[in-house]
Amino acid sequence: MMPARPQVLRILLVDDESAIRRALRPPLQELGFQVSEASRGEEALQLIRAGSFDVILLDINMPGIGGIETLRRIRAFAPRLPILMVTVRDGEEEKVQALELGADDYVTTPFSTRELIARVRAAVRRTQAPVRAEDAPIQIGEIRISPTRRSVTKRGQQIRLTRKEFDILQYLMAHAGRVATYAKLLTSVWGADCREEVEYLRTFVRQLRKKIEDDPSNPKYLLTDMYVGYRFVDSQMYAEMNQQVVPDESDSEISDEELPEDQLEGSPNSSLHGLS
């Protein structure tokens, strides 16, 4: 029997800078991606409606309708299509807005091709994964959470969590690999009235890390996306993080120049005190 051929992923690069598209096309093609290009959001919408793509790489800062509005319009007719946003380092508000509108992830310039490919494949993998029952246990690395029993173990040993610590961990593990913005996580656990209480959330996350991480100051499970939110690694990310990384000379960095933690201390707000 002939071995199954690897799936060819079809990616659409949407960026008004032709130099960026030229820089990204070769490494993507070398790794087996079928690459199409668009220079404006309007063109991207036409291509997506007319064709079929596995993932979209979408620049936020483009002329015309721009990346955010393009994302909004794509989500109106393609709610599950993986979309990764390309942002600048200081564009935290845009990152949060894009994630709230349904972007699967983002990469910040400058970024390496290794990072880009890893995030693209992770987004596609999450979309193609079978739907998991809400009450099904989740195992990532050495941590296992059972929603029905409201229990958490690490290496088979029970971890005692408060009610809100458990709710935070359950949400993050159920969305493993994705960034959960501060507002989305706060709304899920405490309700919409508390979506601005970021310092309170940081306090809970610090306590949660002390219980689930071997080294809370260097977490391997519960990661911070600075000024944006938190991300719990998925199984593939965990496996890759625990493998020795061999430097790859072909792993070039894409930057703007080449192309035309959680340290704040917080105290619970009086309106939220006692909700743990």
C-alpha positions in Angstrom: 0.0 0.0 0.0 1.3 3.4 -0.9 1.9 5.8 2.0 -0.6 8.6 2.3 0.6 11.9 0.7 0.9 14.8 3.2 -2.0 17.3 2.9 -1.1 20.4 0.9 -2.3 23.4 2.9 -3.5 26.4 0.9 -2.6 29.7 2.4 -3.6 33.2 1.3 -1.1 36.0 2.1 -2.8 39.3 2.4 -0.4 42.3 2.7 0.0 45.5 0.7 3.8 45.2 0.9 5.0 43.2 -2.0 8.4 42.8 -0.4 6.8 41.0 2.6 4.9 38.6 0.3 8.1 37.9 -1.7 9.9 37.1 1.6 7.2 34.8 2.8 6.4 32.9 -0.3 9.7 30.8 -0.7 9.9 29.3 2.8 6.1 28.5 2.7 6.4 26.8 -0.7 9.5 24.9 0.4 7.5 23.5 3.3 4.7 22.3 1.0 2.2 25.2 1.2 0.3 26.3 -1.8 0.5 30.1 -1.7 -1.8 32.7 -3.1 -1.5 36.4 -2.6 -3.7 39.5 -2.2 -2.5 43.1 -1.7 -5.8 44.5 -0.3 -8.6 43.3 1.9 -11.1 43.8 -0.9 -9.1 41.5 -3.2 -8.8 38.9 -0.4 -12.5 38.8 0.1 -13.1 38.1 -3.6 -10.5 35.3 -3.6 -11.9 33.7 -0.4 -15.4 33.7 -1.8 -14.3 32.3 -5.1 -11.8 29.7 -3.9 -10.9 27.4 -1.0 -8.2 28.1 1.5 -7.0 26.3 4.7 -5.5 29.4 6.4 -5.3 33.2 5.9 -2.3 35.3 6.9 -3.8 38.8 7.2 -1.9 42.1 7.7 -3.7 44.5 10.1 -2.3 47.8 8.7 -3.4 47.9 5.0 -4.9 50.7 2.9 -8.5 50.3 1.8 -10.8 48.6 4.3 -7.8 47.4 6.4 -7.1 44.1 8.1 -9.6 44.5 11.0 -12.6 45.2 8.7 -11.4 42.4 6.3 -11.4 40.0 9.3 -14.9 41.1 10.3 -16.3 40.5 6.8 -14.5 37.1 6.5 -16.0 35.9 9.8 -19.5 36.8 8.5 -19.4 34.0 6.0 -16.4 31.8 7.1 -16.6 31.5 10.9 -14.2 28.5 11.1 -11.5 29.5 8.6 -8.2 29.9 10.4 -7.0 33.5 10.3 -3.6 34.8 11.7 -3.0 38.5 11.9 0.3 40.2 11.3 0.8 43.1 13.7 3.5 45.5 14.8 5.1 45.1 18.2 3.3 48.1 19.8 -0.1 47.2 18.4 -1.6 45.7 21.5 -5.1 47.3 21.1 -5.2 46.0 17.5 -4.2 42.5 18.6 -7.0 42.4 21.3 -9.6 43.8 18.8 -8.6 41.2 16.2 -8.8 38.3 18.7 -12.2 39.6 20.0 -13.5 39.6 16.4 -12.4 36.0 15.9 -8.8 35.9 14.7 -7.2 32.6 15.7 -3.8 34.0 16.5 -1.3 36.7 15.6 2.4 37.1 14.8 4.3 40.2 15.7 7.0 41.7 13.5 9.8 40.9 13.6 9.1 37.2 13.5 11.0 34.1 12.4 9.7 31.8 9.7 9.9 29.0 12.3 7.4 30.9 14.6 5.1 31.7 11.7 5.0 28.1 10.4 4.4 26.7 13.9 1.5 29.1 14.5 0.0 28.5 11.0 0.0 24.7 11.5 -1.3 25.0 15.1 -4.3 27.1 13.9 -5.1 24.6 11.1 -4.7 21.7 13.5 -7.1 23.2 16.0 -9.7 23.8 13.3 -9.4 20.3 11.9 -9.5 18.5 15.3 -12.6 16.6 16.1 -15.1 18.4 18.4 -14.6 17.5 22.0 -17.4 17.0 24.4 -17.6 19.8 26.9 -17.5 17.5 29.9 -14.6 15.3 28.5 -11.4 15.2 30.5 -8.4 17.1 29.0 -4.8 16.0 29.3 -1.9 18.3 28.3 1.5 17.2 29.3 1.4 16.1 32.9 -1.8 18.1 33.8 -5.2 16.5 33.5 -8.5 18.3 34.2 -11.9 16.6 34.7 -14.8 19.1 34.2 -17.4 16.8 35.6 -15.5 15.9 38.7 -14.0 19.4 38.9 -10.6 17.9 39.6 -7.1 18.6 38.5 -4.1 16.3 38.7 -0.4 16.7 37.8 1.6 13.5 37.5 -1.4 11.7 39.0 -1.3 13.9 42.2 -4.4 15.9 43.1 -4.0 19.7 42.9 -6.3 21.7 45.2 -7.8 24.8 43.4 -10.3 27.4 44.4 -13.5 27.5 42.4 -12.3 30.5 40.3 -8.9 29.0 39.8 -10.5 25.9 38.4 -12.8 27.9 36.1 -9.8 29.9 34.7 -7.9 26.7 34.1 -10.8 24.9 32.5 -11.4 27.7 30.1 -7.8 28.0 29.1 -7.3 24.2 28.7 -10.6 23.9 26.7 -9.1 26.6 24.3 -5.5 25.3 24.5 -3.2 26.9 22.0 -5.4 30.0 21.6 -4.9 33.4 23.2 -7.7 34.2 25.6 -7.8 38.0 26.0 -8.1 39.4 29.4 -11.6 40.6 28.7 -12.8 37.3 27.3 -11.4 35.3 30.2 -12.8 37.7 32.8 -16.2 37.6 31.1 -16.2 33.8 30.9 -15.3 33.4 34.6 -16.9 36.4 36.4 -19.3 37.9 33.8 -19.4 40.9 31.5 -19.5 43.5 34.4 -15.9 42.4 35.3 -14.2 42.5 31.9 -12.0 45.4 32.9 -10.6 43.9 36.1 -7.3 42.8 34.7 -5.2 43.3 37.9 -7.6 40.9 39.7 -7.2 38.3 37.0 -3.4 38.6 37.2 -3.6 37.9 40.9 -5.5 34.6 40.3 -3.2 33.6 37.5 -0.1 34.1 39.7 -1.7 31.8 42.3 -2.7 29.2 39.7 0.8 29.1 38.3 2.2 28.4 41.8 0.0 25.3 41.9 0.5 23.9 38.4 3.9 25.0 37.3 7.3 23.5 38.4 8.8 26.9 38.1 6.1 29.6 38.3 8.6 32.3 37.2 9.3 30.3 34.0 5.9 28.7 33.1 5.7 26.0 30.6 1.9 25.6 30.6 0.2 28.9 31.3 1.9 31.6 29.2 1.4 35.3 29.1 0.8 37.2 25.8 2.0 40.5 27.2 -0.8 43.2 27.3 -3.1 40.9 25.5 -4.1 37.8 27.6 -3.1 34.3 28.4 -2.5 31.1 26.5 -2.4 27.5 27.7 -0.2 25.4 25.5 -1.7 22.6 23.5 -0.3 19.1 23.4 1.8 19.7 20.3 3.2 23.0 21.7 4.1 21.2 24.9 5.9 18.4 23.1 7.8 20.9 21.0 8.8 23.0 24.0 10.2 19.9 25.7 12.3 18.9 22.7 15.8 20.3 22.3 15.6 22.9 19.5 18.4 22.6 16.9 19.2 26.0 15.2 18.2 26.1 11.6 20.1 28.4 9.3 17.1 28.6 7.0 15.0 30.0 9.9 15.2 33.6 8.8 13.6 36.5 10.6 11.0 38.8 8.9 11.2 42.4 10.2 9.8 45.8 9.4 13.3 47.1 8.8 14.1 44.4 6.2 10.7 44.8 4.6 9.1 48.3 3.0 4.8 39.1 33.2 3.1 39.7 34.4 5.1 42.2 36.6 2.2 44.4 37.8 1.0 43.7 41.3 -2.8 43.7 41.7 -5.2 43.8 44.5 -8.8 42.5 44.2 -11.4 45.2 43.4 -14.0 45.5 46.2 -16.8 44.6 43.8 -15.0 41.3 43.1 -13.7 40.5 46.5 -14.7 37.1 47.8 -15.6 35.6 44.4 -12.8 33.1 44.5 
